[in-house]
Amino acid sequence: MAAGLATNIRLSKRMRLIRGAWTAVCLAAAGSLLAAAGAPTKPNIPGPIEDYVHAPMPPEFHVEITELAGPVFADATGKTLYRWPLKNLRNGDAGEQKGKPSCTDRVYTETSGLMSPYPPGLVLPEVETRPSCVKMYPPVLAPEGAKPVGKWTILERPDGKKQWGYDGYALYTSVLDKKPGDVIGGISGTGRKIKADVPAIRETVGPSPNIPAMFKVSQVATGRLLSAFADVSVYTYDKDGPHKSNCDAACLREWAPVMAPETTQPQGEWTVFERAPGIKQWAFRKQPLYTRIGDEGYHTLDGSDVPGWRNVYTQKAPLPPKGFTMQDTRSGQVLADAKGRTLYVYRCTDDAFDQLPCDHPDTPQAYRLSIGGDNDPAVFMKTWPYVIADKGARSDTQSWSVMDIDPKTGKRAAGGDAGSLHVWAYNDRPIYYFYDDKKPGDVEGDAWGEFTGKRNGFKAFWIRDAFRENAE
């Protein structure tokens, strides 16, 4: 088991490459993510920001409004707080149980075999400089004399130090986060919280959204989507007025008002009104709410295809930089460049017990080069070319940025270095093209890698995906 991991990845790649299945479903055009919606706020989010439940917290913490995760807890310097909940993987568990911090200063040097087609005991890439868990995710230590407050508790670490916890889980920051509002340490891909067949990733920790009990907020590529009745999308109607429903008898054959109980009281941005004597309907930001009777699946955007109807968000996602477009494909809608060429994101978490990220330019690149280029940077560049940014390109959002990359190593380069590439990045990770996409709407590179690209591989930048598992 002393063989290097990169060699084993190359040998097993052709056997283990999992490609997503395709469908012939054609989807009508959705409301454009790229259309501006009102004056920007800070952070640079189109429209209102998400309201949250205000509750007591220790004095060293506060709430930051982030572009990709909504309101999150942050330390005194503005760094986002994370937890690492226990997750059952294919060959064991990783993460932390409530009340039991396990992220330590141990430096792992071999694979665990928990979430990989490779066996345990393989030497990890860049093992000489691989950080420990606490180097990558520093624990949020409690000062002497600190007292629990509400869901904020104080836990004892294996080394005897005291660590802050929230709702039972130990709290950490990330060295990848550099400024307030960053969520680089916990969200990859298109900003969506990943679910099945993925490693034990770190999650942002934040206050509860200020919503009635029957509603839910979920993170999707287009923002913080509102749903009701166990993840059924809710909508508003352009022909309605504030606290006034104009959905008539014909309209009601397709749309169902979201009714409110008789005893319901207003709550923050939530109100109720009488749509008929004795019949109350929910309104959010004064607009009446509905579900679509013909909707199939959860968190769907299908109702927004109907003229005059819109999905509801507590907070919209930031707009991509000028020049990006959205393209219809045979299995959904993707973000693309100005010529319609699909954009891709890369995901990776290594297979050690501490499940450290490997999809960021400041982390080992052996996984990316092996799964996308047979360990040859030149092959990788032909297969997965970076999305080059113009010299003067800039983004007005925190989520989108430009960075300089050394194409031989995949690591971050200093601006102006000979041979470096100036590339677009999303959540501080470069984005890519796929060599075999020949025309607008092609998504031939989607699900390229292990576990359909969720563990170590590439995913199309899905805005709206007919295959639910592809976006998650």
C-alpha positions in Angstrom: 0.0 0.0 0.0 3.0 2.3 -0.3 2.2 3.3 -3.9 1.4 6.9 -4.5 -2.2 7.9 -4.8 -1.8 9.7 -8.2 -0.6 6.5 -9.9 -3.5 4.5 -8.4 -6.0 7.1 -9.5 -4.7 6.9 -13.1 -4.9 3.2 -13.2 -8.4 3.0 -11.9 -9.8 6.1 -13.6 -10.9 4.3 -16.8 -12.6 1.6 -14.7 -14.3 4.0 -12.3 -15.3 6.9 -14.4 -19.0 7.4 -13.9 -20.9 9.4 -16.5 -24.3 10.9 -15.9 -27.3 9.5 -17.9 -29.0 11.8 -20.4 -32.6 12.4 -21.2 -34.4 13.9 -24.1 -36.5 16.2 -22.0 -36.9 19.7 -23.5 -37.5 22.5 -21.1 -39.0 25.9 -22.0 -37.0 29.0 -21.2 -37.1 30.1 -17.5 -36.9 33.6 -16.2 -33.3 34.7 -16.8 -30.9 34.6 -13.8 -28.9 37.3 -15.5 -31.6 40.0 -15.5 -31.0 42.6 -12.9 -33.7 43.0 -10.3 -33.6 46.3 -8.6 -30.7 48.3 -7.1 -28.0 46.1 -5.5 -27.6 45.9 -1.8 -24.5 45.1 0.2 -23.4 42.4 -0.3 -24.1 42.7 -4.1 -27.4 40.8 -4.1 -30.3 41.6 -6.5 -33.3 42.5 -4.3 -33.9 42.1 -0.6 -31.8 40.0 1.7 -33.1 37.1 3.9 -34.6 38.0 7.2 -33.6 35.7 10.1 -34.6 35.0 13.7 -32.7 37.2 16.1 -31.6 35.4 19.2 -29.0 36.0 21.9 -25.4 35.0 21.1 -22.0 35.4 22.8 -20.5 38.9 22.3 -17.7 37.7 20.1 -20.1 36.5 17.3 -22.4 38.3 14.9 -24.4 37.5 11.7 -22.9 38.1 8.2 -25.1 38.2 5.1 -23.4 36.1 2.5 -24.2 35.9 -1.2 -24.3 32.1 -1.4 -25.5 30.9 2.0 -27.7 33.8 3.2 -27.2 34.8 6.9 -24.4 33.0 8.6 -22.7 33.2 12.0 -19.2 34.8 12.0 -16.5 35.5 14.5 -15.2 38.9 15.5 -13.1 39.2 12.3 -16.1 38.3 10.1 -15.0 34.8 9.3 -17.8 32.4 8.7 -18.5 29.6 11.2 -18.7 25.9 10.1 -19.7 22.6 11.5 -18.7 19.1 10.4 -21.7 16.8 11.0 -21.3 13.0 11.0 -22.0 11.4 7.6 -22.4 7.8 6.8 -20.1 7.0 3.8 -19.9 3.9 1.8 -17.3 2.2 4.0 -17.7 4.0 7.3 -18.4 7.3 9.0 -16.7 10.6 8.9 -17.4 13.9 10.6 -18.3 14.7 14.2 -21.0 13.7 16.5 -22.8 16.3 18.6 -20.8 17.3 21.6 -17.6 15.4 20.4 -15.1 17.5 18.5 -12.7 15.2 16.5 -11.0 17.6 14.2 -7.4 17.6 15.7 -3.8 18.4 14.8 -3.1 14.9 13.6 -1.7 14.9 10.0 -3.1 12.0 8.0 -0.8 10.6 5.3 -2.9 7.8 3.8 -6.3 7.3 2.3 -9.0 5.9 4.5 -11.0 4.0 1.9 -14.3 5.6 3.3 -15.5 7.4 0.1 -13.4 6.2 -2.8 -13.0 3.4 -5.4 -9.4 3.2 -4.0 -8.4 1.0 -1.1 -7.2 2.4 2.2 -3.5 2.9 2.8 -2.5 4.8 -0.3 -0.1 7.7 0.2 -1.8 11.0 -0.1 -0.6 13.7 -2.5 1.8 16.4 -1.2 1.9 14.4 2.0 5.0 16.3 3.2 3.0 19.6 3.4 -0.5 18.2 4.0 -2.1 20.2 6.8 -3.9 18.8 9.8 -7.6 19.2 10.2 -7.2 22.1 12.6 -4.8 23.8 10.3 -7.4 23.8 7.6 -10.3 24.4 9.9 -9.2 26.2 13.1 -11.5 25.5 16.1 -13.4 28.4 17.5 -12.0 28.4 21.0 -14.0 29.8 24.0 -12.2 32.3 26.2 -11.8 31.7 29.9 -15.0 32.6 31.7 -17.2 32.2 28.6 -20.8 31.2 29.4 -23.3 29.2 27.3 -26.1 31.3 25.6 -29.2 29.6 24.2 -28.0 27.1 21.5 -24.4 28.3 22.0 -22.6 25.8 24.2 -19.0 25.1 25.3 -17.5 21.8 24.4 -14.3 20.1 25.6 -11.8 19.2 22.9 -9.5 16.1 22.9 -6.6 18.3 24.0 -8.6 19.7 26.9 -9.2 23.1 25.4 -12.7 24.6 25.4 -14.5 25.1 22.0 -17.7 26.9 21.1 -20.5 24.8 19.8 -23.9 25.6 18.3 -26.8 23.2 18.5 -24.4 20.6 19.8 -21.9 20.8 17.0 -18.4 22.1 17.4 -17.6 25.3 15.5 -14.7 26.0 13.1 -13.5 28.7 10.7 -11.7 28.0 7.4 -8.3 29.2 6.3 -9.7 29.4 2.7 -12.0 32.3 3.8 -10.2 35.6 3.6 -12.8 38.3 4.2 -16.3 38.7 5.7 -19.0 37.0 3.6 -16.7 34.3 2.3 -18.1 30.7 2.4 -15.2 29.1 0.5 -14.6 26.6 3.2 -18.0 25.0 3.0 -19.6 25.5 -0.4 -18.3 24.3 -3.7 -19.9 23.6 -7.1 -22.7 26.0 -7.9 -23.4 27.0 -4.3 -25.9 24.3 -3.7 -25.8 22.2 -0.6 -24.8 18.7 -1.7 -26.7 15.6 -0.5 -26.3 12.0 -1.6 -23.0 10.2 -2.5 -20.7 12.9 -1.4 -18.0 13.2 1.3 -18.5 14.6 4.8 -18.2 18.2 3.9 -18.2 21.3 6.2 -21.5 23.2 6.4 -22.0 26.9 7.2 -23.8 27.6 10.4 -26.3 30.4 10.7 -29.5 31.6 12.3 -32.9 30.2 11.4 -34.7 32.0 8.6 -37.6 34.1 9.9 -40.4 32.1 8.2 -43.6 30.4 9.4 -43.3 26.8 10.4 -45.0 25.4 7.3 -42.4 27.0 5.0 -38.8 26.1 4.2 -35.8 27.8 2.6 -33.4 25.7 0.4 -30.2 26.7 -1.3 -30.3 26.3 -5.1 -28.2 27.9 -7.8 -30.6 30.8 -8.3 -30.8 31.7 -4.6 -32.5 30.9 -1.4 -35.7 29.3 -2.7 -38.9 29.3 -0.7 -41.1 26.2 -0.5 -44.0 24.9 1.5 -45.7 21.6 2.3 -42.5 19.5 2.4 -40.4 21.3 -0.4 -43.2 22.2 -2.8 -42.3 25.4 -4.6 -44.3 28.5 -4.0 -45.0 31.3 -6.5 -46.3 34.9 -6.9 -48.5 36.3 -9.7 -47.7 39.5 -11.4 -51.3 40.5 -11.8 -51.8 40.4 -8.0 -51.5 43.6 -5.9 -50.3 44.0 -2.3 -52.5 41.7 -0.2 -54.8 41.4 -3.2 -55.4 38.1 -5.2 -56.5 38.4 -8.8 -56.3 34.7 -9.5 -59.8 34.0 -10.7 -61.8 30.7 -11.2 -59.9 29.8 -14.4 -56.6 30.6 -12.7 -57.5 28.4 -9.7 -57.7 25.3 -11.9 -53.9 25.5 -12.1 -52.8 27.4 -9.0 -53.7 26.8 -5.4 -53.6 29.6 -2.9 -51.4 28.9 0.2 -54.0 29.1 2.9 -53.2 30.4 6.4 -54.9 29.0 9.6 -57.5 31.2 11.2 -55.2 32.0 14.2 -52.2 33.0 12.1 -50.4 36.2 13.1 -48.1 38.4 11.0 -44.4 37.5 11.3 -41.7 39.7 9.9 -42.1 40.0 6.2 -45.0 37.5 6.4 -48.7 38.6 6.5 -52.1 37.2 5.9 -55.1 38.7 4.1 -58.7 37.6 3.4 -59.1 36.4 -0.2 -62.7 35.8 0.6 -64.8 36.2 3.8 -63.3 33.9 6.4 -60.6 32.5 4.1 -57.1 33.7 4.8 -54.1 33.4 2.4 -50.4 33.8 3.1 -48.5 36.7 1.6 -44.7 37.2 1.6 -43.4 40.8 1.2 -47.1 41.7 0.6 -47.4 39.3 -2.4 -50.0 36.5 -2.2 -48.5 33.0 -2.4 -49.5 30.0 -4.4 -48.4 26.5 -5.3 -48.8 25.0 -8.8 -51.1 22.1 -9.0 -49.3 20.4 -11.9 -45.8 20.7 -10.4 -43.8 17.5 -10.2 -40.8 17.1 -7.9 -39.3 19.3 -5.2 -37.9 22.8 -5.5 -39.0 23.0 -9.1 -38.8 26.1 -11.2 -41.3 24.9 -13.8 -44.1 27.2 -12.7 -41.9 30.2 -13.6 -42.2 29.2 -17.3 -45.9 30.3 -17.2 -46.1 34.0 -18.1 -46.7 36.2 -15.1 -45.7 33.6 -12.5 -42.5 33.7 -10.5 -40.7 31.5 -7.9 -40.2 33.1 -4.6 -36.8 33.7 -2.9 -35.9 35.0 0.5 -32.7 36.1 -1.2 -31.6 35.9 -4.9 -28.2 34.6 -5.9 -25.7 37.2 -7.1 -25.7 37.9 -10.9 -22.8 36.5 -12.9 -20.4 38.9 -14.5 -21.4 40.7 -17.7 -21.2 38.5 -20.8 -22.2 35.2 -19.3 -25.4 33.6 -20.7 -27.8 30.9 -19.9 -28.4 28.0 -22.3 -31.1 25.4 -22.6 -29.8 21.8 -22.8 -31.5 18.4 -23.2 -31.4 18.0 -19.4 -31.8 21.5 -18.0 -30.3 25.0 -18.1 -26.7 25.8 -17.6 -24.5 28.8 -17.3 -22.4 29.5 -20.4 -20.1 32.0 -21.9 -21.1 34.7 -24.4 -20.9 32.2 -27.2 -23.1 29.7 -25.4 -20.4 27.2 -24.4 -21.2 25.4 -21.1 -19.2 26.2 -18.0 -18.1 23.5 -15.5 -17.1 23.4 -11.9 -14.7 21.0 -10.2 -15.5 19.2 -6.9 -13.1 17.3 -4.7 -12.6 16.1 -1.2 -9.7 13.8 -0.4 -10.2 10.4 1.1 -8.4 10.8 4.4 -10.4 10.5 7.7 -10.5 14.3 8.0 -12.0 14.8 4.5 -10.0 17.9 3.5 -10.9 19.8 0.3 -8.9 19.3 -2.9 -10.9 21.4 -5.3 -9.3 24.8 -4.5 -6.1 26.2 -6.1 -4.4 26.3 -2.7 -4.9 22.5 -2.2 -3.3 19.5 -3.9 -4.0 19.2 -7.6 -3.2 15.5 -8.1 -6.8 14.5 -8.0 -7.9 17.1 -10.6 -5.0 16.2 -13.0 -5.6 12.5 -12.7 -9.4 12.5 -13.2 -9.3 15.1 -16.0 -5.9 14.7 -17.6 -4.3 11.3 -16.9 -1.8 13.1 -14.7 -0.5 15.2 -17.6 -1.1 19.0 -17.3 -1.0 19.3 -21.2 -3.7 16.6 -21.6 -5.8 18.3 -18.9 -5.5 21.7 -20.6 -6.8 20.1 -23.8 -9.6 18.3 -22.1 -10.7 20.9 -19.5 -9.4 24.3 -20.6 -9.8 27.2 -18.2 -12.3 29.9 -18.9 -10.0 32.8 -19.6 -10.9 36.3 -18.4 -10.0 39.4 -20.2 -7.1 41.4 -18.8 -9.4 44.1 -17.4 -12.2 41.7 -16.4 -13.8 42.3 -13.0 -16.8 41.2 -11.0 -19.0 43.3 -8.7 -19.8 40.3 -6.6 -17.9 38.4 -4.0 -18.9 35.0 -5.5 -17.3 35.7 -8.9 -13.6 36.7 -9.3 -10.6 36.5 -11.5 -7.4 34.8 -10.5 -4.0 33.9 -12.0 -3.3 30.2 -12.3 -0.1 28.3 -13.2 -1.4 25.8 -15.8 1.5 23.4 -15.1 0.6 23.0 -11.4 -3.0 24.2 -11.2 -1.9 26.3 -8.2 -2.4 30.0 -7.8 0.2 32.2 -9.5 1.3 35.8 -9.0 -0.1 38.2 -11.5 2.2 38.6 -14.4 4.1 35.4 -13.9 5.4 34.0 -17.2 2.9 31.4 -18.6 0.2 32.1 -16.0 -3.4 32.3 -17.1 -5.9 34.9 -16.0 -9.1 32.9 -15.4 -12.6 33.3 -14.1 -13.4 31.7 -10.7 -16.6 31.0 -8.8 -16.4 30.9 -5.0 -12.6 31.2 -5.4 -12.4 28.1 -7.6 -11.6 28.2 -11.4 -14.3 27.3 -13.9 -13.7 25.2 -17.0 -14.9 24.2 -20.5 -15.0 20.7 -21.8 -13.3 19.8 -25.1 -16.1 17.7 -26.5 -18.8 20.4 -26.2 -19.2 21.5 -29.9 -22.2 23.7 -29.8 -24.4 25.8 -27.4 -26.3 23.5 -25.1 -23.8 20.6 -25.1 -23.1 19.2 -21.7 -20.9 16.2 -22.6 -18.6 16.8 -19.6 -21.2 16.7 -16.9 -20.8 14.0 -14.2 -17.2 13.3 -15.3 -15.5 11.6 -12.4 -16.1 9.6 -9.2 -19.7 9.2 -8.0 -21.0 11.2 -11.1 -18.5 14.0 -10.3 -19.6 14.6 -6.7 -16.6 13.1 -4.9 -13.8 14.0 -7.4 -14.9 15.3 -10.8 -16.7 17.9 -12.9 -20.2 19.1 -13.0 -21.9 21.5 -15.5 -22.8 24.8 -13.9 -26.4 23.9 -13.6 -28.9 26.7 -13.2 -31.9 24.4 -13.6 -31.5 20.7 -13.8 -34.0 18.1 -14.9 -31.9 15.4 -13.1 -32.3 16.3 -9.4 -29.2 14.3 -8.5 -27.0 16.2 -10.9 -27.4 19.5 -9.1 -27.1 18.2 -5.6 
